[in-house]
Amino acid sequence: MSLADTVTLAARNAWALTFGPGVQAPDPTPSTVLWDEPHRQLRRFEAAESDSAAEGSAVLLVPPLAAPATCFDLRPDQSVARFLLGTGRSPYLVDYGEITFADRRMGFEHWIDDILPEAILRTSADRGGAPVDLIGWSLGGTLSLLTAAAHPQLPVRSITSVGSPLDYDKMTGVPQLRAVAQITGGIATSTAIRAVGGVPAPLTRIAYRATAWDRELKRPWFVASNIARTETLARMEAIDRFMSAMPGYPGRFYGQLWGRLILNNDIGRGVVQLGARRIALADVTAHVLLVGGPDDVITPAAAVESGMATLTGAASVRYETAPGGHLGILTGDTARDTTWSYIDKFLAELR
């Protein structure tokens, strides 16, 4: 590219970033809505017309709360959904949508007993009753495991948990949170959450950005250094769109997360107590793949690997690591050669 072309491209990108719509418009993978009810929209991703229809296994993508479902389909080369289509599989996605004050009474049970079982059964039915492979990112993986443990009759063949916290003793900052909570017995936090009906979306966005403070700090220099690299800027934009669309947590759900997982570390001990009910990870009988990130500051790799000790009833359990931050291990620059490759091999061996 000539100097004149480079200058022209840089000027065009600078305009697009500051005054225009961005350097690259979103290009979501085509999908068909199969079911659309509040907090449980189910979509099936479709192969391009030039590709043959997916004939492989059904894969249900399970996002966490407080993160948009677009985590699995950020852009064409950062899309778990497109990758799965490319391997001949049939990916589906359950989308919880926006979380508002009206949803404040929703708790873990709504996902474990209702939302995810329904999504699994509808996915299976769409594939003629075939078993379903689950892929959950972050807390989506934790919810997938708890759902399978609570309902062993569901047609779940395997569960892949990427960056999923399975031991809060090993989570960054949790010991400090517990020390502060001991002063009030944790009441101050739970009372505040109940008062506002949950964790509002703006707060989850601020918290996520805070975990990547170095990225935010270096952003001006990053943009200036890559102003003529449209593809690099487009990847940055995709992450920015993702973070700006983060929803919040329902009050009851976060209260349970705070009390049972963060303060008491039920999940690390292998049994989550929800009222009088006990859900044991040892009751998961499907095949399990755990993927942790040594550079993940939100869910350290050790917190993911702990599942090896608690998933004692699984048909098989394997643990892999991938470079990148919390989102990066799912859909970063190296995900295709690490996490996605692990998933492809894992699912292929289940045939």
C-alpha contacts under 8 A as a table, 3 or more apart, distances in Angstrom:
res1	aa1	res2	aa2	distance
1	M	5	D	6.08
1	M	6	T	6.47
2	S	5	D	5.15
2	S	6	T	6.22
3	L	6	T	5.03
3	L	7	V	6.16
4	A	7	V	5.17
4	A	8	T	6.14
5	D	8	T	5.06
5	D	9	L	6.07
6	T	9	L	5.12
6	T	10	A	6.05
6	T	228	A	6.24
7	V	10	A	5.06
7	V	11	A	6.11
7	V	228	A	7.52
8	T	11	A	5.16
8	T	12	R	6.18
9	L	12	R	5.06
9	L	13	N	6.14
9	L	228	A	5.65
10	A	13	N	5.16
10	A	14	A	6.06
10	A	227	I	5.16
10	A	228	A	4.32
10	A	229	R	7.83
11	A	14	A	5.08
11	A	15	W	6.20
12	R	15	W	5.23
12	R	16	A	6.17
13	N	16	A	4.97
13	N	17	L	6.11
13	N	22	G	7.78
13	N	23	V	5.84
13	N	227	I	6.33
13	N	228	A	6.91
13	N	230	T	6.98
14	A	17	L	5.26
14	A	18	T	6.23
14	A	227	I	6.66
15	W	18	T	5.31
15	W	19	F	5.52
15	W	20	G	5.93
16	A	19	F	5.74
16	A	20	G	3.97
16	A	21	P	5.82
16	A	22	G	4.64
16	A	23	V	5.38
17	L	20	G	5.99
17	L	21	P	7.07
17	L	22	G	4.96
17	L	23	V	6.41
18	T	22	G	7.86
21	P	24	Q	7.98
21	P	25	A	7.53
22	G	25	A	6.75
22	G	237	E	7.48
23	V	230	T	6.63
23	V	233	L	7.06
23	V	234	A	6.08
23	V	237	E	7.96
24	Q	234	A	5.73
26	P	75	R	6.65
26	P	238	A	7.76
27	D	75	R	5.98
27	D	76	P	6.77
28	P	73	D	6.53
28	P	74	L	7.33
28	P	75	R	6.35
28	P	76	P	7.24
29	T	45	F	6.70
29	T	46	E	7.37
29	T	73	D	6.96
29	T	76	P	7.32
29	T	81	A	7.41
29	T	82	R	6.73
30	P	45	F	5.90
30	P	46	E	5.49
30	P	47	A	7.39
30	P	48	A	7.62
31	S	43	R	6.13
31	S	44	R	5.35
31	S	45	F	4.08
31	S	46	E	5.17
32	T	43	R	5.39
32	T	44	R	5.22
32	T	45	F	6.39
32	T	46	E	7.11
33	V	36	D	6.89
33	V	41	Q	7.25
33	V	42	L	5.96
33	V	43	R	4.35
33	V	44	R	6.48
34	L	41	Q	7.69
34	L	42	L	5.56
34	L	43	R	5.53
34	L	44	R	6.91
35	W	40	R	7.67
35	W	41	Q	5.51
35	W	42	L	5.07
35	W	43	R	7.17
36	D	40	R	6.51
36	D	41	Q	4.30
36	D	42	L	6.42
37	E	40	R	5.51
37	E	41	Q	5.68
38	P	41	Q	6.94
38	P	96	Y	7.20
38	P	97	G	7.39
39	H	95	D	6.45
39	H	96	Y	3.70
39	H	97	G	5.41
39	H	98	E	7.52
39	H	115	I	7.55
40	R	94	V	5.96
40	R	95	D	5.65
40	R	96	Y	5.19
40	R	97	G	7.70
40	R	115	I	5.91
40	R	119	A	7.35
41	Q	94	V	5.61
41	Q	95	D	5.10
41	Q	96	Y	6.61
41	Q	97	G	7.79
42	L	92	Y	7.01
42	L	93	L	5.69
42	L	94	V	4.65
42	L	95	D	6.45
42	L	119	A	6.60
43	R	92	Y	5.50
43	R	93	L	5.21
43	R	94	V	6.58
44	R	90	S	7.54
44	R	91	P	6.17
44	R	92	Y	4.32
44	R	93	L	6.48
45	F	81	A	6.99
45	F	85	L	7.88
45	F	90	S	7.12
45	F	91	P	5.73
45	F	92	Y	5.88
45	F	93	L	7.76
46	E	53	A	7.61
46	E	54	A	7.92
46	E	85	L	7.65
46	E	90	S	7.87
47	A	50	S	7.99
47	A	51	D	5.95
47	A	52	S	6.95
47	A	53	A	5.90
47	A	54	A	6.77
47	A	82	R	8.00
47	A	85	L	6.16
48	A	51	D	5.24
48	A	52	S	7.80
49	E	52	S	7.31
53	A	88	G	7.65
54	A	85	L	6.30
54	A	88	G	4.73
54	A	89	R	5.23
54	A	90	S	5.26
55	E	88	G	5.90
55	E	89	R	6.06
55	E	90	S	6.75
56	G	88	G	5.26
56	G	89	R	4.06
56	G	90	S	6.09
57	S	89	R	5.18
57	S	90	S	6.02
57	S	130	A	7.80
57	S	131	P	7.86
57	S	132	V	7.12
57	S	133	D	7.41
58	A	89	R	6.35
58	A	90	S	4.89
58	A	91	P	5.92
58	A	92	Y	7.30
58	A	123	T	7.16
58	A	124	S	7.23
58	A	127	R	6.95
58	A	130	A	7.41
58	A	131	P	7.23
58	A	132	V	5.24
58	A	133	D	6.22
59	V	89	R	7.16
59	V	90	S	6.04
59	V	91	P	4.63
59	V	92	Y	5.97
59	V	132	V	5.78
59	V	133	D	4.66
59	V	134	L	5.71
59	V	135	I	7.07
60	L	91	P	5.88
60	L	92	Y	4.68
60	L	93	L	5.59
60	L	94	V	7.35
60	L	120	I	7.17
60	L	123	T	7.21
60	L	132	V	6.78
60	L	133	D	6.16
60	L	134	L	4.89
60	L	135	I	6.24
61	L	72	F	7.39
61	L	91	P	7.03
61	L	92	Y	5.97
61	L	93	L	4.76
61	L	94	V	6.60
61	L	134	L	6.06
61	L	135	I	4.95
61	L	136	G	5.99
62	V	69	A	7.98
62	V	93	L	6.53
62	V	94	V	6.10
62	V	95	D	7.98
62	V	134	L	6.95
62	V	135	I	5.91
62	V	136	G	4.49
62	V	137	W	6.74
62	V	140	G	5.27
62	V	141	G	7.06
62	V	144	S	7.27
63	P	67	A	7.13
63	P	68	P	7.37
63	P	69	A	5.53
63	P	71	C	7.32
63	P	72	F	7.88
63	P	94	V	7.44
63	P	95	D	7.39
63	P	136	G	5.85
63	P	137	W	5.72
63	P	138	S	7.51
63	P	139	L	7.47
63	P	140	G	4.74
63	P	141	G	7.81
64	P	67	A	6.01
64	P	69	A	7.94
64	P	136	G	7.41
64	P	137	W	6.36
64	P	138	S	5.94
64	P	139	L	4.69
64	P	140	G	3.89
64	P	141	G	7.50
64	P	143	L	7.93
65	L	68	P	7.79
65	L	96	Y	7.72
65	L	139	L	7.00
65	L	140	G	7.19
65	L	247	P	7.53
65	L	248	G	7.30
65	L	249	Y	6.48
66	A	201	A	7.30
66	A	204	T	6.61
66	A	246	M	5.65
66	A	247	P	4.77
66	A	248	G	4.75
66	A	249	Y	5.74
67	A	71	C	7.50
67	A	242	F	7.89
67	A	243	M	7.81
67	A	245	A	7.54
67	A	246	M	4.75
67	A	247	P	5.99
67	A	248	G	7.90
68	P	71	C	6.24
68	P	95	D	7.92
68	P	97	G	7.56
68	P	242	F	6.71
68	P	245	A	6.21
68	P	246	M	5.44
68	P	247	P	6.75
69	A	72	F	6.45
69	A	73	D	7.89
69	A	93	L	7.76
69	A	94	V	7.66
69	A	95	D	5.69
69	A	96	Y	7.69
70	T	73	D	4.94
70	T	74	L	5.57
70	T	242	F	6.95
71	C	74	L	5.80
71	C	242	F	7.12
71	C	327	L	7.74
71	C	331	T	7.72
72	F	78	Q	7.90
72	F	79	S	5.55
72	F	80	V	5.13
72	F	81	A	6.10
72	F	330	L	7.92
72	F	331	T	7.48
73	D	76	P	7.29
73	D	78	Q	6.43
73	D	79	S	4.09
73	D	80	V	6.09
73	D	81	A	6.01
73	D	82	R	7.51
74	L	78	Q	5.51
74	L	79	S	5.69
74	L	238	A	5.96
74	L	239	I	7.51
74	L	242	F	7.48
74	L	331	T	7.97
75	R	78	Q	5.05
75	R	79	S	5.81
75	R	235	R	7.89
75	R	238	A	6.81
76	P	79	S	5.62
76	P	82	R	7.00
78	Q	331	T	5.27
78	Q	332	G	6.81
78	Q	333	D	7.94
79	S	82	R	5.32
79	S	83	F	6.31
79	S	331	T	6.70
80	V	83	F	5.04
80	V	84	L	6.19
80	V	330	L	7.86
80	V	331	T	7.02
80	V	340	W	7.40
81	A	84	L	5.24
81	A	85	L	6.31
81	A	91	P	6.04
82	R	85	L	4.99
82	R	86	G	6.08
83	F	86	G	4.97
83	F	87	T	6.49
83	F	340	W	7.71
84	L	87	T	5.13
84	L	88	G	6.61
84	L	89	R	5.43
84	L	90	S	6.96
84	L	91	P	6.43
85	L	88	G	5.17
85	L	89	R	5.25
85	L	90	S	6.09
85	L	91	P	6.80
86	G	89	R	7.37
87	T	344	D	7.68
92	Y	123	T	7.10
94	V	116	L	7.88
94	V	119	A	6.55
96	Y	99	I	7.84
97	G	247	P	7.83
98	E	247	P	5.73
98	E	248	G	7.65
99	I	102	A	7.95
99	I	103	D	6.21
99	I	247	P	5.99
99	I	248	G	5.72
99	I	249	Y	6.59
99	I	250	P	6.56
100	T	103	D	5.44
100	T	104	R	7.15
100	T	200	P	7.79
100	T	248	G	7.46
100	T	250	P	7.27
101	F	104	R	5.33
101	F	196	V	7.50
101	F	197	G	5.27
101	F	198	G	7.13
101	F	250	P	7.35
102	A	105	R	7.75
102	A	197	G	7.90
103	D	106	M	5.65
103	D	197	G	7.83
103	D	250	P	5.73
103	D	251	G	7.79
104	R	194	R	7.88
104	R	197	G	4.83
104	R	198	G	5.98
104	R	250	P	4.45
104	R	251	G	4.55
104	R	252	R	5.96
104	R	253	F	7.91
105	R	250	P	6.70
105	R	251	G	6.40
105	R	252	R	5.23
105	R	253	F	7.62
106	M	109	E	7.77
106	M	110	H	6.09
106	M	250	P	5.92
106	M	251	G	7.32
106	M	252	R	5.76
106	M	253	F	6.01
107	G	110	H	5.58
107	G	111	W	7.38
107	G	250	P	7.15
107	G	251	G	7.85
107	G	252	R	5.03
107	G	253	F	3.91
107	G	254	Y	7.68
107	G	256	Q	7.24
108	F	111	W	5.52
108	F	112	I	6.11
108	F	253	F	5.56
108	F	256	Q	7.31
109	E	112	I	4.95
109	E	113	D	5.36
109	E	114	D	7.27
110	H	113	D	5.68
110	H	114	D	5.26
110	H	115	I	6.15
111	W	114	D	5.50
111	W	115	I	4.69
111	W	116	L	5.51
111	W	117	P	7.92
111	W	143	L	7.27
111	W	147	T	7.79
112	I	115	I	6.81
112	I	116	L	6.04
112	I	117	P	6.96
112	I	143	L	6.55
112	I	144	S	7.75
112	I	146	L	6.57
112	I	147	T	4.62
112	I	150	A	7.38
113	D	116	L	7.02
113	D	117	P	6.23
113	D	147	T	6.94
113	D	150	A	7.82
113	D	151	H	7.97
114	D	117	P	5.53
114	D	118	E	5.96
115	I	118	E	5.46
115	I	119	A	6.28
116	L	119	A	4.98
116	L	120	I	6.08
116	L	144	S	7.57
116	L	147	T	7.08
117	P	120	I	5.07
117	P	121	L	6.12
117	P	147	T	7.14
117	P	154	L	7.15
118	E	121	L	5.16
118	E	122	R	6.04
119	A	122	R	5.22
119	A	123	T	6.00
120	I	123	T	5.14
120	I	124	S	6.13
120	I	132	V	6.84
120	I	154	L	7.46
120	I	155	P	7.35
120	I	156	V	7.65
121	L	124	S	5.08
121	L	125	A	6.06
121	L	154	L	7.28
121	L	155	P	7.26
122	R	125	A	4.98
122	R	126	D	6.12
123	T	126	D	5.18
123	T	127	R	6.57
123	T	132	V	7.24
124	S	127	R	5.18
124	S	128	G	6.44
124	S	129	G	4.72
124	S	130	A	5.20
124	S	131	P	5.99
124	S	132	V	6.10
124	S	155	P	7.20
125	A	128	G	5.05
125	A	129	G	4.67
125	A	130	A	7.24
126	D	129	G	7.13
127	R	130	A	5.60
130	A	155	P	7.46
131	P	155	P	4.76
131	P	156	V	5.52
131	P	157	R	5.58
132	V	155	P	6.05
132	V	156	V	4.89
132	V	157	R	5.56
132	V	158	S	7.15
133	D	156	V	6.03
133	D	157	R	5.42
133	D	158	S	4.76
133	D	159	I	5.94
133	D	160	T	7.88
134	L	144	S	7.07
134	L	156	V	7.28
134	L	157	R	7.97
134	L	158	S	6.10
134	L	159	I	4.66
134	L	160	T	6.09
135	I	141	G	6.82
135	I	144	S	7.99
135	I	159	I	5.86
135	I	160	T	4.62
135	I	161	S	6.09
135	I	162	V	7.65
136	G	139	L	7.42
136	G	140	G	4.50
136	G	141	G	3.82
136	G	142	T	7.52
136	G	143	L	7.97
136	G	144	S	6.53
136	G	159	I	7.56
136	G	160	T	6.15
136	G	161	S	5.03
136	G	162	V	6.24
136	G	164	S	7.83
137	W	140	G	4.99
137	W	141	G	5.20
137	W	161	S	5.91
137	W	162	V	4.75
137	W	163	G	6.07
137	W	164	S	6.28
137	W	330	L	7.31
138	S	141	G	5.67
138	S	142	T	7.09
138	S	161	S	7.23
138	S	162	V	6.02
138	S	163	G	4.83
138	S	164	S	4.08
138	S	165	P	6.67
138	S	299	T	7.79
138	S	326	H	7.90
139	L	142	T	4.91
139	L	143	L	6.16
139	L	164	S	5.48
139	L	165	P	6.68
140	G	143	L	5.14
140	G	144	S	6.11
140	G	161	S	7.67
140	G	164	S	7.26
141	G	144	S	4.98
141	G	145	L	6.29
141	G	159	I	7.74
141	G	160	T	6.93
141	G	161	S	4.35
141	G	162	V	6.54
141	G	163	G	7.82
141	G	164	S	5.38
142	T	145	L	5.25
142	T	146	L	6.25
142	T	161	S	7.14
142	T	164	S	5.79
142	T	165	P	6.79
142	T	166	L	6.95
143	L	146	L	5.07
143	L	147	T	5.98
144	S	147	T	5.14
144	S	148	A	6.26
144	S	159	I	7.11
145	L	148	A	5.20
145	L	149	A	6.12
145	L	159	I	7.06
145	L	281	L	6.97
145	L	284	V	6.80
146	L	149	A	4.98
146	L	150	A	6.04
146	L	279	I	6.81
146	L	280	A	7.64
146	L	281	L	6.64
146	L	284	V	7.90
147	T	150	A	5.16
147	T	151	H	6.04
148	A	151	H	5.23
148	A	152	P	5.61
148	A	154	L	7.00
148	A	156	V	7.12
148	A	283	D	7.85
148	A	284	V	5.73
148	A	285	T	7.86
148	A	286	A	7.89
149	A	152	P	5.90
149	A	279	I	6.54
149	A	280	A	6.36
149	A	281	L	5.85
149	A	282	A	7.36
149	A	283	D	4.78
149	A	284	V	4.47
149	A	285	T	7.64
150	A	279	I	5.93
150	A	280	A	7.74
150	A	283	D	7.53
151	H	154	L	5.86
152	P	283	D	7.48
152	P	284	V	7.07
152	P	285	T	7.31
156	V	159	I	7.62
156	V	286	A	6.53
157	R	286	A	5.34
157	R	287	H	6.55
158	S	286	A	4.93
158	S	287	H	4.51
158	S	288	V	5.70
158	S	289	L	7.95
159	I	286	A	6.80
159	I	287	H	6.30
159	I	288	V	4.89
159	I	289	L	6.37
160	T	288	V	5.73
160	T	289	L	4.61
160	T	290	L	5.93
160	T	291	V	7.72
160	T	343	I	7.45
161	S	164	S	5.68
161	S	288	V	7.69
161	S	289	L	6.28
161	S	290	L	4.99
161	S	291	V	6.28
162	V	290	L	6.04
162	V	291	V	4.72
162	V	292	G	6.32
162	V	329	I	7.53
162	V	330	L	6.76
163	G	290	L	7.78
163	G	291	V	6.04
163	G	292	G	5.09
163	G	293	G	6.72
163	G	296	D	7.91
163	G	299	T	5.97
163	G	300	P	7.83
163	G	301	A	7.39
163	G	304	V	6.29
163	G	326	H	6.47
163	G	329	I	7.51
164	S	290	L	7.94
164	S	292	G	7.69
164	S	299	T	6.81
164	S	303	A	7.71
164	S	304	V	5.70
165	P	168	Y	6.69
165	P	171	M	7.57
165	P	299	T	5.81
165	P	303	A	5.44
165	P	304	V	5.47
166	L	267	I	5.64
166	L	268	G	5.54
166	L	303	A	5.47
166	L	304	V	5.43
166	L	305	E	7.73
166	L	306	S	6.15
166	L	307	G	5.81
167	D	170	K	5.80
167	D	171	M	7.04
167	D	265	N	6.52
167	D	267	I	5.93
167	D	268	G	3.86
167	D	269	R	7.62
167	D	303	A	4.80
167	D	304	V	7.08
167	D	306	S	6.16
167	D	307	G	7.73
168	Y	171	M	4.85
168	Y	174	V	6.83
168	Y	261	L	6.62
168	Y	262	I	5.82
168	Y	265	N	5.48
168	Y	267	I	7.52
168	Y	268	G	6.32
168	Y	303	A	6.63
169	D	174	V	6.85
169	D	175	P	7.20
169	D	265	N	6.71
169	D	268	G	7.25
169	D	303	A	7.65
170	K	174	V	7.79
170	K	300	P	7.06
170	K	302	A	6.35
170	K	303	A	5.13
171	M	174	V	5.73
171	M	298	I	7.30
171	M	299	T	6.00
171	M	300	P	6.19
171	M	303	A	6.20
172	T	175	P	7.88
172	T	297	V	6.78
172	T	298	I	6.67
172	T	299	T	7.24
172	T	300	P	7.06
173	G	176	Q	5.37
173	G	177	L	6.34
174	V	177	L	4.93
174	V	178	R	6.14
174	V	262	I	6.81
175	P	178	R	5.11
175	P	179	A	6.23
176	Q	179	A	5.07
176	Q	180	V	6.40
177	L	180	V	5.25
177	L	181	A	6.09
178	R	181	A	4.86
178	R	182	Q	6.11
178	R	262	I	7.92
178	R	263	L	6.05
179	A	182	Q	5.32
179	A	183	I	7.29
180	V	183	I	5.75
180	V	184	T	7.76
181	A	184	T	5.61
181	A	185	G	5.40
181	A	186	G	4.39
181	A	187	I	7.61
181	A	188	A	7.79
181	A	189	T	7.91
182	Q	185	G	4.71
182	Q	186	G	6.37
183	I	186	G	7.58
184	T	187	I	5.66
184	T	188	A	6.32
185	G	188	A	7.84
186	G	189	T	5.87
186	G	190	S	6.60
186	G	259	G	7.68
187	I	190	S	5.26
187	I	191	T	5.84
188	A	191	T	5.29
188	A	192	A	6.19
189	T	192	A	5.20
189	T	193	I	6.21
190	S	193	I	5.13
190	S	194	R	6.17
190	S	255	G	5.76
190	S	258	W	7.63
191	T	194	R	5.18
191	T	195	A	6.13
192	A	195	A	5.08
192	A	196	V	6.58
193	I	196	V	5.52
193	I	197	G	5.95
193	I	198	G	4.94
193	I	199	V	6.43
193	I	251	G	5.76
193	I	254	Y	7.62
193	I	255	G	7.19
194	R	197	G	4.91
194	R	198	G	6.13
194	R	251	G	5.50
194	R	252	R	7.33
194	R	255	G	7.80
195	A	198	G	7.79
196	V	199	V	7.43
196	V	200	P	7.95
196	V	251	G	7.59
197	G	250	P	6.46
197	G	251	G	4.64
197	G	252	R	7.88
198	G	248	G	7.20
198	G	249	Y	5.40
198	G	250	P	4.55
198	G	251	G	3.32
198	G	252	R	7.09
198	G	253	F	7.93
198	G	254	Y	6.61
199	V	203	L	6.65
199	V	204	T	6.96
199	V	248	G	5.27
199	V	249	Y	4.92
199	V	250	P	6.66
199	V	251	G	6.65
199	V	254	Y	7.41
200	P	203	L	5.54
200	P	204	T	6.70
200	P	247	P	7.31
200	P	248	G	4.72
200	P	249	Y	6.73
201	A	204	T	5.21
201	A	205	R	6.32
201	A	246	M	6.04
201	A	247	P	4.48
201	A	248	G	4.00
201	A	249	Y	7.59
202	P	205	R	5.14
202	P	206	I	6.26
202	P	246	M	7.83
202	P	247	P	7.84
202	P	248	G	7.62
203	L	206	I	5.07
203	L	207	A	6.08
203	L	248	G	7.66
204	T	207	A	5.05
204	T	208	Y	6.12
204	T	246	M	6.80
204	T	247	P	7.21
204	T	248	G	6.11
205	R	208	Y	5.22
205	R	209	R	6.20
205	R	243	M	6.06
205	R	244	S	6.59
205	R	246	M	5.95
206	I	209	R	5.18
206	I	210	A	6.11
207	A	210	A	5.03
207	A	211	T	6.63
208	Y	211	T	5.35
208	Y	212	A	6.94
208	Y	243	M	7.53
209	R	212	A	5.19
209	R	213	W	6.14
209	R	216	E	7.29
209	R	243	M	7.67
210	A	213	W	4.90
211	T	297	V	7.04
211	T	298	I	7.04
212	A	215	R	5.38
212	A	216	E	6.62
213	W	216	E	5.07
213	W	217	L	6.05
214	D	217	L	4.98
214	D	218	K	6.03
215	R	218	K	5.23
215	R	219	R	5.87
216	E	219	R	5.14
217	L	220	P	7.51
218	K	221	W	5.50
218	K	222	F	6.01
219	R	222	F	4.92
219	R	223	V	6.10
220	P	223	V	5.26
220	P	224	A	6.19
221	W	224	A	5.05
221	W	225	S	5.97
222	F	225	S	5.17
222	F	226	N	6.17
223	V	226	N	5.23
223	V	227	I	5.55
223	V	233	L	7.18
224	A	227	I	5.25
226	N	229	R	5.04
226	N	230	T	7.74
226	N	232	T	6.89
226	N	233	L	6.92
227	I	230	T	7.17
227	I	233	L	7.32
229	R	232	T	5.51
229	R	233	L	6.40
230	T	233	L	5.15
230	T	234	A	6.03
231	E	234	A	5.00
231	E	235	R	6.40
232	T	235	R	5.30
232	T	236	M	6.53
233	L	236	M	5.00
233	L	237	E	6.18
234	A	237	E	4.97
234	A	238	A	6.22
235	R	238	A	5.13
235	R	239	I	6.56
236	M	239	I	5.35
236	M	240	D	6.27
237	E	240	D	4.90
237	E	241	R	6.11
238	A	241	R	5.18
238	A	242	F	6.22
239	I	242	F	4.94
239	I	243	M	6.21
240	D	243	M	5.23
240	D	244	S	6.15
241	R	244	S	5.18
241	R	245	A	6.29
242	F	245	A	5.40
242	F	246	M	6.76
243	M	246	M	5.53
249	Y	253	F	6.74
249	Y	254	Y	6.06
250	P	253	F	5.33
250	P	254	Y	6.21
251	G	254	Y	5.33
251	G	255	G	6.10
252	R	255	G	4.96
252	R	256	Q	6.30
253	F	256	Q	5.25
253	F	257	L	6.19
254	Y	257	L	4.79
254	Y	258	W	5.90
255	G	258	W	5.12
255	G	259	G	6.02
256	Q	259	G	5.14
256	Q	260	R	5.49
256	Q	261	L	7.28
256	Q	274	L	7.84
257	L	260	R	5.68
257	L	261	L	5.16
257	L	262	I	6.29
258	W	261	L	5.94
258	W	262	I	4.91
258	W	263	L	6.10
259	G	262	I	6.10
259	G	263	L	5.21
259	G	264	N	6.32
260	R	263	L	6.16
260	R	264	N	5.09
260	R	265	N	6.14
260	R	266	D	5.70
260	R	272	V	7.02
260	R	273	Q	6.90
260	R	274	L	7.92
261	L	264	N	5.54
261	L	265	N	4.30
261	L	266	D	5.30
261	L	267	I	6.03
261	L	268	G	7.98
261	L	272	V	7.78
262	I	265	N	5.50
265	N	268	G	5.30
265	N	269	R	6.64
266	D	269	R	5.22
266	D	270	G	6.33
266	D	271	V	5.54
266	D	272	V	4.84
266	D	273	Q	6.89
267	I	270	G	4.93
267	I	271	V	5.79
267	I	272	V	5.61
267	I	281	L	7.95
268	G	271	V	7.79
268	G	306	S	7.19
268	G	307	G	7.87
268	G	310	T	7.66
269	R	310	T	7.27
270	G	280	A	5.69
270	G	281	L	5.33
270	G	282	A	7.04
270	G	310	T	5.22
270	G	311	L	7.70
271	V	278	R	6.20
271	V	279	I	5.41
271	V	280	A	4.24
271	V	281	L	6.26
272	V	278	R	5.62
272	V	279	I	5.14
272	V	280	A	6.43
273	Q	276	A	6.89
273	Q	277	R	5.73
273	Q	278	R	4.64
273	Q	279	I	6.55
274	L	277	R	5.11
274	L	278	R	6.32
274	L	279	I	7.88
279	I	283	D	7.93
280	A	283	D	5.61
280	A	284	V	7.86
281	L	284	V	5.64
281	L	310	T	6.11
281	L	311	L	5.37
281	L	312	T	7.67
281	L	313	G	7.86
282	A	285	T	7.80
282	A	310	T	6.07
282	A	311	L	4.82
282	A	312	T	4.98
282	A	313	G	4.75
282	A	314	A	7.10
283	D	311	L	7.66
283	D	312	T	7.94
283	D	313	G	5.72
283	D	314	A	7.51
284	V	311	L	6.66
284	V	313	G	5.79
284	V	314	A	5.32
285	T	313	G	5.39
285	T	314	A	4.07
285	T	315	A	5.46
286	A	314	A	5.30
286	A	315	A	5.42
286	A	316	S	7.37
287	H	314	A	5.75
287	H	315	A	4.90
287	H	316	S	4.79
287	H	317	V	6.19
288	V	314	A	6.80
288	V	315	A	7.62
288	V	316	S	6.00
288	V	317	V	4.73
288	V	318	R	6.52
289	L	317	V	5.82
289	L	318	R	5.08
289	L	319	Y	6.01
289	L	320	E	7.74
289	L	343	I	7.78
289	L	346	F	7.34
290	L	304	V	6.71
290	L	305	E	6.97
290	L	307	G	7.67
290	L	317	V	7.53
290	L	318	R	6.19
290	L	319	Y	4.72
290	L	320	E	6.27
291	V	301	A	7.96
291	V	304	V	7.04
291	V	305	E	7.87
291	V	319	Y	5.84
291	V	320	E	4.85
291	V	321	T	5.38
291	V	322	A	6.96
291	V	339	T	7.01
292	G	296	D	7.77
292	G	299	T	7.90
292	G	300	P	7.11
292	G	301	A	4.40
292	G	302	A	7.53
292	G	304	V	5.59
292	G	305	E	6.89
292	G	319	Y	7.64
292	G	320	E	6.41
292	G	321	T	4.81
292	G	322	A	6.33
292	G	329	I	7.67
293	G	296	D	4.95
293	G	299	T	7.76
293	G	300	P	6.45
293	G	301	A	4.94
293	G	321	T	5.46
293	G	322	A	5.13
293	G	323	P	5.67
293	G	324	G	6.42
293	G	325	G	6.78
293	G	326	H	7.17
293	G	329	I	6.30
294	P	300	P	6.28
294	P	301	A	5.10
294	P	321	T	6.97
294	P	322	A	7.22
294	P	323	P	6.61
294	P	324	G	7.78
295	D	300	P	7.23
295	D	301	A	7.81
295	D	323	P	6.35
295	D	324	G	5.70
295	D	325	G	5.58
296	D	299	T	5.72
296	D	300	P	5.26
296	D	301	A	6.91
296	D	324	G	6.49
296	D	325	G	4.29
296	D	326	H	4.96
297	V	300	P	5.72
297	V	325	G	6.73
297	V	326	H	6.96
298	I	325	G	7.94
298	I	326	H	6.17
299	T	303	A	6.33
299	T	304	V	7.25
299	T	326	H	6.87
300	P	303	A	5.49
300	P	304	V	7.01
301	A	304	V	5.24
301	A	305	E	6.19
301	A	321	T	7.45
302	A	305	E	5.00
302	A	306	S	6.19
303	A	306	S	5.53
303	A	307	G	7.84
304	V	307	G	6.06
305	E	308	M	5.80
305	E	319	Y	6.47
306	S	309	A	5.70
306	S	310	T	7.03
307	G	310	T	5.12
307	G	311	L	5.73
308	M	311	L	5.85
308	M	312	T	7.50
308	M	317	V	6.56
308	M	318	R	7.43
308	M	319	Y	7.43
309	A	312	T	6.58
311	L	314	A	5.76
311	L	317	V	7.44
314	A	317	V	6.50
320	E	342	Y	7.61
321	T	338	T	7.89
321	T	339	T	7.78
322	A	329	I	5.68
322	A	335	A	7.34
322	A	338	T	5.78
322	A	339	T	6.19
323	P	328	G	7.40
323	P	329	I	5.99
323	P	334	T	7.15
323	P	335	A	7.95
324	G	327	L	7.51
324	G	328	G	4.58
324	G	329	I	5.10
324	G	332	G	6.77
324	G	334	T	7.85
325	G	328	G	4.70
325	G	329	I	6.05
326	H	329	I	5.99
326	H	330	L	7.42
327	L	330	L	5.41
327	L	331	T	6.26
327	L	332	G	6.90
328	G	331	T	5.17
328	G	332	G	3.91
328	G	333	D	7.25
328	G	334	T	8.00
328	G	335	A	7.13
329	I	332	G	5.91
329	I	334	T	7.72
329	I	335	A	5.81
329	I	339	T	6.59
330	L	335	A	6.06
330	L	339	T	6.58
330	L	340	W	7.88
331	T	334	T	7.84
331	T	335	A	5.39
331	T	336	R	7.69
332	G	335	A	5.20
333	D	336	R	7.43
334	T	337	D	5.61
334	T	338	T	6.30
335	A	338	T	4.99
335	A	339	T	5.07
335	A	340	W	5.81
335	A	341	S	7.85
336	R	339	T	6.39
336	R	340	W	4.87
336	R	341	S	6.08
337	D	340	W	6.42
337	D	341	S	5.44
338	T	341	S	5.17
338	T	342	Y	6.08
339	T	342	Y	5.09
339	T	343	I	6.25
340	W	343	I	5.06
340	W	344	D	6.13
341	S	344	D	5.11
341	S	345	K	6.20
342	Y	345	K	5.27
342	Y	346	F	5.95
343	I	346	F	5.01
343	I	347	L	6.04
344	D	347	L	5.40
344	D	348	A	6.02
345	K	348	A	5.08
345	K	349	E	6.24
346	F	349	E	5.44
346	F	350	L	6.84
347	L	350	L	5.31
347	L	351	R	7.36
348	A	351	R	5.93
